């Protein structure tokens, strides 16, 4: 999700799993919010709200 309040698809490269966590190696910038898992029907550009 971006500051515009809209979802935007980003390809993210993940590192190996350590316990239940994974490091994002590329594809994200500081401050970006990740929607995981994405809800069914969520599409690029759709409005979203953080709760």
Buried (B, 14 or more C-beta within 10 A) or exposed (E): BEEEEEBEEBEBEEEEEEEEEEEBEEEBEEEBEEEEEEEEEEEEEEEBEEE
